[in-house]
Amino acid sequence: MTFIPCLVRSSTLAGEWRFALGHPVVDSYLEFVAGRARPNTLRAVAFDLKTFFSIVDKEPAEVSFRSFRRDHSLARRKSTACRPDVE
C-alpha cells in the first residue's frame, strides 16, 4: 500500500502547533521536531515532508539516502537535458 500524506494541523491545550501526515514514523519525527524547533520551522518541515512523500512513490520506511540520491540525480538530469546553460 502506498503512503499518501495528508497534512493535519492541530494544537495542544497550551496552544502549541502539532502536525501529522498519517504515518507513524513521520508523525514521530514531527513530534521530535516540535519539541526542539520553533513553530515556523515545524510548519516548514511538515510541509516539506508532505511535498517529498507526495512526489516519492515509496513508504517512509523504504526511503534511504542511496535510493533518494539515485532517483533525484536521474530526475535532475532529465529536467536539465534540454537546457544548454546547465551542466
C-alpha positions as CSV (number, residue, x, y, z in Angstrom):
1,M,0.0,0.0,0.0
2,T,1.4,3.4,-1.0
3,F,1.6,6.1,1.6
4,I,-0.5,9.2,0.7
5,P,0.4,12.1,3.0
6,C,-2.4,14.2,4.4
7,L,-1.1,17.2,6.4
8,V,-3.2,17.8,9.5
9,R,-2.5,20.7,11.9
10,S,-3.9,20.7,15.4
11,S,-3.0,22.5,18.6
12,T,-2.4,21.4,22.2
13,L,-4.2,22.8,25.2
14,A,-1.2,25.1,25.7
15,G,-1.6,26.4,22.1
16,E,1.4,24.7,20.6
17,W,1.0,23.5,17.0
18,R,1.2,19.8,16.1
19,F,1.4,18.4,12.6
20,A,0.7,14.9,11.4
21,L,0.9,13.2,8.0
22,G,-0.7,9.9,8.8
23,H,2.3,7.6,9.1
24,P,3.7,6.6,12.5
25,V,7.4,7.1,11.6
26,V,6.8,10.5,10.0
27,D,4.5,11.6,12.8
28,S,7.0,10.6,15.4
29,Y,9.7,12.6,13.7
30,L,7.3,15.6,13.6
31,E,6.8,15.2,17.3
32,F,10.6,15.2,17.8
33,V,10.9,18.4,15.7
34,A,8.0,20.0,17.7
35,G,9.9,19.6,20.9
36,R,13.1,21.2,19.6
37,A,12.2,23.8,16.9
38,R,10.2,27.0,16.6
39,P,6.6,26.8,15.2
40,N,7.6,28.2,11.8
41,T,10.4,25.6,11.5
42,L,8.0,22.8,12.4
43,R,5.5,24.0,9.9
44,A,8.2,24.1,7.2
45,V,9.4,20.6,8.0
46,A,5.9,19.2,7.9
47,F,5.1,20.9,4.5
48,D,8.5,19.7,3.1
49,L,7.8,16.1,4.2
50,K,4.3,16.3,2.7
51,T,5.7,17.5,-0.6
52,F,8.5,15.0,-0.6
53,F,6.2,12.0,0.1
54,S,3.7,13.3,-2.5
55,I,6.5,13.0,-5.1
56,V,8.4,9.9,-4.0
57,D,6.3,6.8,-4.5
58,K,7.6,4.9,-1.5
59,E,6.7,4.1,2.1
60,P,8.7,6.2,4.6
61,A,10.5,3.1,5.9
62,E,11.6,2.3,2.3
63,V,13.3,5.6,1.6
64,S,17.0,5.7,2.0
65,F,19.6,8.2,1.1
66,R,21.0,6.0,-1.5
67,S,17.7,5.4,-3.3
68,F,16.7,9.1,-3.0
69,R,20.1,10.3,-4.3
70,R,19.9,7.9,-7.3
71,D,16.3,8.9,-8.2
72,H,17.0,12.6,-7.6
73,S,20.0,12.5,-9.9
74,L,18.1,10.8,-12.7
75,A,15.3,13.3,-12.4
76,R,17.7,16.3,-12.4
77,R,19.5,15.0,-15.5
78,K,16.2,14.6,-17.3
79,S,15.0,18.1,-16.3
80,T,18.2,19.8,-17.5
81,A,18.9,17.8,-20.6
82,C,17.4,20.4,-23.0
83,R,19.0,23.4,-21.3
84,P,22.4,24.1,-22.7
85,D,23.3,26.6,-19.9
86,V,23.1,23.9,-17.2
87,E,25.8,21.2,-16.9
